[in-house]
Amino acid sequence: MPRIELAGVCKVYQEGKPNAFTALSDIDLVIDSGRITVLQGPSGSGKTTLLTLAGCLARPTSGRVRLDGEVVSGLPERFTAELRRKRFGFVFQQFNLIAGLSVRDNVMLPAYPTGIGQRALVARADALLARLDLARRAHARVESLSGGEQQRVAIARALINDPPVFIADEPTANLDSALSAAFLDVVAALRAEGRTVVLSSHDPRICASPLIDRVVRLADGRVVA
């Protein structure tokens, strides 16, 4: 399973301009494979930026990101796009589901570029929806779902390509205690399958959970604990 390493990583937005902003400074961090790691910190601490760099959604301004020992932070975009598709599954804070499409169609979208046959793809999507107790909602439009249901659709979509790394940004920000506990059960099952799970959160229900293997605390764009 993948091991993610960040060495001397900095991220500056609007570099060279009067409004330049340093989101991350001198980050040295190893995210171990097969474990649940939480990036904790207040708003503006750099959690989301660090997630995007670890998941190859953005490039560092300086420093290197390695996946299984291979430097991936300098790869051309066509290679990082393929890397993201095969190795990472993402759940964004706003879920980014496509209104007007069914639950099943939303789940299947990331798999179309892989060339998998339609019948196999539908079967894979339906299996994920059944696993997440959404089988009965497969044909519903996503905008008709509750917040907890939308999150589970986003999780199924993130898993459709069977990625070894699962990344979620503030996954319980809009969930009540019961739904937060249900989310933790899902990520614990992902870890049991051998996946690497990386979350960002300032939710004490997440950070204090015994299911979490490691909490990395950030403040002002630096790792502080």
N, C-alpha and C positions, 0 to 999 in steps of 0.2 A: 504494500500500500504506500501511497506517496508521502514523502517527507518534504515539507516546504521550509526553505531557509531564506531569510532576509539578512543581508550583510551590508551595513553602512548605508541603509536606505534613507533617502530624503525625498520629499515630494513638495515642490513649490508650484503654486498656481500663479498664473500671470507673471512668470519669471521675467525679470529685466524691466518690468513696468512699475510705475509708482505705487500701484495697488497690489504688488506682489504679496502673496500670503504663503507662509511655510506651514503646511499641514502636518508634516512628519519630519523629524530630525534624527539622524544617526540611529536608525532602528536596527538592532541586531537581535534576531529572534528565530528560534527553531520551533516549528509546529510539527509535533510528532505524529506519525502515522497511526491510524487505528484508535485515536483518542478524541475526546470532546474537549476542545479548547474554547474558552470564552474570552473575548476582548472586552474589558470593562472600563468604563470611564464616562464622565459627563459629556453632554453635547459639546461638540467642538474639540474633543480630545484627540481625534484622529482615527477613531475606530473604523468608520466606514471607509476612509481612504486606505487604511491598512488592509481591509478586506479586499478592496478592488485590486490592490497590488498583489496580494497573495493569490488571488484568483485570475490573474492575467487579464483583468479588465482595463488596466491602466499601466503605464510604465513609470518607474521611478525617475525623478530628476537626476539622481545620482545613486550609486550603490547597485547591488545585484540581488535578483530573486532567482533562487534555484529550486527546481523540482526534481527530486531524486538525484541530486548532484549535478544536474544539467542546468546551465544558465538559460533562463527563459525570458528574462526581462529585456533582452535586446533582439529577440526574434522579430522578423517582419510580420506584419499584421495577418497575412494569409496563414502563417503557421500558428500564431497565437489563437486565431479564430478556430482552427481545427483542434488545437490543444484544449481550449475551453469547452468545445463541443464534446470531446471524448473524455476529459478528465474531471470536469467540474460541473456541479449542479448548483444553481443559485436560486435563493428565495429573497426577493427584495422587500424592503419595508412596506412599499405600497402594492406589492404583489405583481403589478404590471400585467394583469390578465387583460385579454382583448374582449371588450364588450361586443355583444352581438354574435359571438361564437359560443358554441356549446362547451360544456365542461370537457368532454372528451377531445374536442378539436383543440382547445387550449393546451391540453396535456400533450397532444401529439406533435404540436408545432416544432419543437426543437429537433425532432427526429427526422423530419423530411429531408434535410440535406444529407443524411447518412445513406439514403437509398434503400432502406428497409422496405420490404413489400407491404402493401396496404393491409392485407389480412393479418400479417404478423404484428404490424404496428398497432392495429386496433386491439388485438389480443393482449399485447403488452400494456397498453393504456388501461384497458378494462381490468386487468389484474391489479394494477396499481390503485385504481379507484376502489376496487373491492377491498384491498388491503387497508385503505384509509377510510372505509365506511362511506363511500360516495357512489357506489354502483348505481343506486336508484336515482342519482342526480346526473348521470352521464350525459343526458340529452338536454338538460336545463341550460339556459343561458347563464353565464357566470354572474351577470349583474343581479340576478334574482337570488343569489346565495347570501347566507349570513357571512359575517367576517371570519368566523372559524372555518366555515366550509370553503371560503375563498383561499384561506391559507393552506388548507389541505390540497386544494387543486394546484396551488403553486408548488407544494412539496412534490406532488405526483409529477408535475411538469419537470421539476428539477431532476427527478430520478429516471425519466423516460429513456435516457441514453446510458443508464446503469453506471453513473460516474463514481469513481473511487473517492472523490472529495465532495462534500456537501457543505455549502456556505450559506448562512442566513444572516441578514442584517436586521437587528432589533426585532426578532420574530414574535415577541410577545407584547410589543408596545401597545397594541390595541385589543388585547385579549384579557378576559377575566381569569381568575385563579384556576378554575376548572379546565379551561381551554389551554392555559399555560402548562398545567400538569400533563395534559394530553399531548401537547407538543414535545415535552421532555420525554415522554414515553416513546414517541416516534424516533427522536434522535438517539435514544438509548438503543433502540432496535437497529438503527443504522450502524452504530458503533459495533454492536454484536455481530453484524455482517462483515465487519472489518473495514468499514469506511472511516475516513478521516472527516471529522465534523468541526467546523470553525464557525462560531457565532459571535456577533457583537451584541452587547446588551448593557444597560445600566439597571436592569430589573433585578432586585435582590432575590426574587423567587428563583431566578435562573442561576445567578452567581453563587448562591448559597446551597444549591441543590447537591445532594451527595452523588448524583449521576454525573456531575461535571468532573473531568479529570484535572483540569488546570484552568486557572483564571490569570490572565495577563492584564495588569492595570496600566492604563495610559492616562497621561495628563499633559496638556499643551504640546501634543505631538511627540511625546517621548514615552518610552516604557519606564514606569516608576516602580513596578513590583511584579 
